[in-house]
């Protein structure tokens, strides 16, 4: 567990939003652009579906961040093509 969540990987919106928010605050006043790498595979996730990656994208979009990279350890992005 982490931060009161028994399985943090099952909370993609919360953790992507919170960590991105912390980075944005840290970078305030600089010209740095945040481009997070988002998880696109099921490692440690018990509720993994094709909505997992879009949920993370929504978290960063809600903060005004619109660039990202999807990362899949197997380089298999077939599940996510339809979501975007």
N, C-alpha and C positions, 0 to 999 in steps of 0.2 A: 503494500500500500504506500500511498504518498499523499500528503496534504488532505488527509481524511477520506480519501477514496481508496477502497480496497483494491481496485484494479484500474489505475490511471489510463491505461490504453483503451478502456471502454468509455472514456469521457473526452472524445476528440475535440469537441467545441470548447469545453472549459479550459483544457490545458493549452491548446493553440492560442486561444484568445488571451489567456492570462500571461503566457510567456511573451507573446508578441507585444502586448501592452507594456510589459516591463521593459522590453527592448526599445520600444518607441520612446518611452520616458527617458531611458538612459541616453538615447541618441538625440534627444531634443536639443536644438540649437546647432546641430551639425548638418552637413549636406549628405549624410549617409542615408541610403535607401534600404529599407528592409525587404528582403526577398526570401521568405522562409522555405525550407524544404519540408514538405508534408508527407506523412506516411501513407503509402498506397499498397500496403500488404498487411496480412492478418496477424503478425507476430504479437503474441500476448493479448489479442483482442478476442473476447468471447461473443461479441455481437457484430462481427464484421459483415458488411453488405456493400453494395455499390454506392450507398449513401455516405460511406465513411469519409472518403476524400472530399466530396462536396460540402460536408459538414465542417471540415477544417477550413475550406475556402470561405465559407460563410463567416466563420469566426474572424478571419483576417479582413474580409471585406467590411465587416461591421466596424472595424477600426480604421477604415480608409486605406488599407493595404491591398493593392490589386495585382501584384506580381508574386509568383510562387513557382516552386519546382516540386513535382510529384516524384517521390522516390519509392521504387519497388526493388527489394533486394534480389529478386529473381528476374528483374527486367521484363516483367509481364504486366502490361497495362490494359489488357483486354477488358477486364471488368469495368474499367473507368472510362473508356472511350464514349460510351453511351451517355454517361452522366454529364459530360461536357459538350 
